Amino acid sequence: MSLNARTVCACLAIGVAMVACGSDADPAGGTAGAGGKAGSAGVGDAGSGGDAGASGATDAVSRADVVKTYAENLAAGYDDAVQDEKDFKEVVEAFLADPSEKKLASARSAWLASREHYMLTEGARFYDGPIDVDPPNNEGLVNSWPLDEAYIDYTTTLDANGDPVVDDSVGIINMPSVLENITAEGLDELNAAGSDENISAGYHAVEFLLWGQALEEVGPGERPASDYDVDGPRPNADRRAKYLTVAIDGIITHLQDVADAWKPSAEYRVGFEAAPNESLTKIFTGLAKFSKGELAGERIRAAYKSKERHDQHNCFSSSTLTDYTRDAIGIQNMYLGKYRDHDGPGLDDLVRAVDPAEDAKLQKLLQASVDAVKAIPEPFEEAIAGADSSPGRKAILAAINALSAQGDEFGIAADKLGLSITVDDPEE
């Protein structure tokens, strides 16, 4: 399919003002333990791989084994994420076959479950790995946010009296002239066409299709199941159902692409394990940048500063803190070489071998970050509102500071191993 992005955006923008997640009336609307592993596994060829960089001769475990553990854990994580999405699709198909509020509630619960393992992998970003490399930009097609609801489907605004006013004329679903045949490829091409908030694909597009706009200051959206009933009050129920299933298929395709790249015999995985020092630099870069620049900065600080629920990660489902907690735990486990019941040689082993105090400090910061994120009161959209002296905003700021300190410390730990990385400053 070939579409002119400029023409598409012009069509979707006709008569449409951007609608945020918040109310028009008021827009403000298994943790790994901190301790290290007992003993050290894989003592031996610390400097194996032969790539340029620091020697691993002083390491208590092999750098190559640590890189291998990281790759094994990521492969398992992405495989789990693919299966999670397939399981979710089955629940959605049952709902679409017989749209009811009960089955819609089941689909919503399944969406929350479908993100669990993917969130645990997000520390493996920002080094042009399989999830980030562009093209195809799998991450952007799986997890982009925030999104303009009017780009996808009908929107509801509140008039001066607080009464809802529905516009059924907007969005890809209601404008067949924009995308007559809804396909995963078509949604990918329209994703971010003309604007970063013109999001048509990925988890958050699906989230919006299940919950709808969150019109109240606090709480999730309340899209009715009747939106998917061809005899219901909203037009284009058939296209809405097709969009939902196709968007899920797109997520599965992109996650599978990433999972395939981390399979043991895949070209990317083989090259990654063959160059342990280069790969360790990438691993530390991903953990540092995701901790400070992405999680602390783009995801939490942005909403803290704006006080707008549109800037939170899961604004439609009001489940933002579930994501942030999973992210923090995922970062911690990557440092420790853990994923589910797999516990292999980790970065902690390497850092402890050259500077036990540095490893202890970093592990303490990692646990502090997990605890700080968990301490933010729910729901997140309520916690970001109010004065800076409010308990919610104080807890959010503590989490931002903890994650930022953790990101900086990853840079220090990498330096201890003779590796050089750049840690983003989200305020610059």
Secondary structure, 3 states (H helix, E strand, C coil): CCCCHHHHHHHHHCCCCCCCCCCCCCCCCCCCCCCCCCCCCCCCCCCCCCCCCCCCCCCCCCHHHHHHHHHHHHHHHHHHHHHHHHHHHHHHHHHHHCCCHHHHHHHHHHHHHHCHHHHCCCCCCCCCCCCCCCCCCHHHHHHCCCCCHHHCCCEEEECCCCCEEEECCCCCCCCCCCCCCCCHHHHHHHCCCCCCCCCCCCHHHHHHHHHCCCCCCCCCCCCCHHHHCCCCCCCCHHHHHHHHHHHHHHHHHHHHHHHHHCCCCCHHHHHHHHCHHHHHHHHHHHHHHHHHHHHHHHHHHHHHHHCCHHHCCCCCCCCHHHHHHHHHHHHHHHHHCEECCEECCCHHHHHHHHCHHHHHHHHHHHHHHHHHHHCCCCCHHHHCCCCCCCHHHHHHHHHHHHHHHHHHHHHHHHHHCCCCCCCCCCCC
